[in-house]
Amino acid sequence: MSIDTAAIERIQLPKPRDVEEVPVKVQTVTNDTSSLAWRQINAILSSSLSDAGFPQPVQTAVRDWRTPLELPIVVAPGIVVGSEEYKQRYGSIDLEQYRQQMSPELFKAFVRHIGRIPGTPDLDLGDIVTTPE
Amino acid sequence: MTIDSPAYLDANVLVGVIVNTHRLYPKCTQLTANLLISKSSVLISPVSLHECLWATAKLAYCQLTNNPASAHWSKPIYLRWCEKIFQSYEGWITAVGSMMKDWSNAGVPIEVVPKTQALWAHVVDLAPDYMQQLKLSPADALHLAFAQTHARTFITADSDFEVVRANPPAGELVILHVAV
């Protein structure tokens, strides 16, 4: 199969109006190595949206299409995470013990929040909470 | 582990529970789970929330700029990055507050200190003493004063409180230091 990499002209999007505003969240796809054409489209769309006044999109890394998809894991009703996130957040914790010792509502509140922010092994808790000058 | 109620939580433990991968994460979550299971009253102060907000804002800044958590951080940096921090990581900034609300809704007795004007007056008197005697920062002296006047257990991950072991304040306060 061949891929055409014809030049793509810049798309001019209309400026957002003051009325009838709706929340729009745009995500840029990064690390996509499968298609030059798609990367061009993505870059032009992102640039045009930015010029039109939309906020900068959150950068989201996307796995290569050859990588197997993560299977979702249900930690508690309504709390679903991927296997990698499960490993980081719950891998070092005896969840079954806490599931038995906590009420369902408390267990859900507990697992919903623990480890929700990615950290690093060198994070110093004493330092991170210090009020800056 | 038995935790005497009520227990005052230092900001570093609250942050230590919502941030994963760091060295104290398993112990922070284990201690917090024990606290919740024991149905202990949980005490927090505006100082704790203040520190948690700074911590999560810094973590968001480090994520945005691909810096390590030890990167230089200041109010001018925060002001420059404030908009982007909230644009991309507002959920991080509100994480501790959201966790407190969910715990409370699940039946955990959570109280904010100081509870009374008389206890606040006591805290105001104690904090400078702790700064002088124990060489604690103002925020740490306030944490200890809040715990001393309101709690039976003070849970912290800050190694600065190691000095308190050698010179403990009068009373029955138990200090649980989360360490590796």
Interface residues (C-beta under 8 A of the other chain):
Chain A: P55 Q56 V58 Q88 R89 S92 I93 Y98 Q101 M102 S103 E105 L106 K108 A109 F110 R112 H113 I114 G115 R116 I117 P118 G119 T120 P121 D122 L123 D124 L125 G126 D127 I128 V129 T130 T131 P132 E133
Chain B: A11 N12 V13 V15 G16 V17 I18 V19 N20 T21 H22 R23 L24 Y25 P26 C28 T29 Q30 T32 A33 L36 I37 H50 E51 C52 W54 A55 T56 K58 L59 Q63 P68 A69 S70 W73 S74 K75 I77 Y78 K84 Q87 S88 W92 A95 S98 M99 D102 W103 N105 A106 G107 V108 S137 A139 A157 D158 S159 D160
